[in-house]
C-alpha cells in the first residue's frame, strides 16, 4: 500500500471491531471535493482479520487516489 501521508487532504475516521467484524467509516475531503466511505466486514475465523484490515486499507487508498 502506498503511504497515506502523501494525501494532501483531510480524513476523519471512526474505526471499530467486534469478534468477527472490522469496520471503518471515513470522511475524506480535498479542496471542494469530499466523499464518505464505509467498509463493514465479517469473517468466519480470526485468522482472516488481517485480510479484512488490508481490504479496508486498499479501499481507502483508492478513494484518496480518486480525490487527487
Buried (B, 14 or more C-beta within 10 A) or exposed (E): EEEEEEBEEEBEEEEEEEEBEBBBBBBBBBEEEEEEBEBEBEBEEEEBBEEBBEBBBEBBBEBBEEBE
